[in-house]
Amino acid sequence: MYAGVEKPLTAADVADVVRYAVTAPHHVNLDQIVIRPVAQAANYKLIRKG
C-alpha cells in the first residue's frame, strides 16, 4: 500500500499515539484521532516517488 511513499507510518508510530491517548490527563478529551503519513494529504491523495 505504501510502496514508494517516503517515510510511511510504522507500528511504532501508531503505538506512540495510542500510548498518548491512554495516558493523557483526565481533562483531555480525544474525540477522534486520524493518523496518516506526511506524504498523504487526504484519504484519496498519496504522494509517491519514482
C-alpha positions, 0 to 999 in steps of 0.5 A: 500500500505504501510502496514508494511513499517516503517515510510511511507510518510504522507500528511504532508510530501508531503505538506512540499515539495510542500510548498518548491517548491512554495516558493523557490527563483526565481533562483531555478529551480525544474525540477522534484521532486520524493518523496518516503519513506526511506524504498523504494529504487526504484519504484519496491523495498519496504522494509517491516517488519514482 
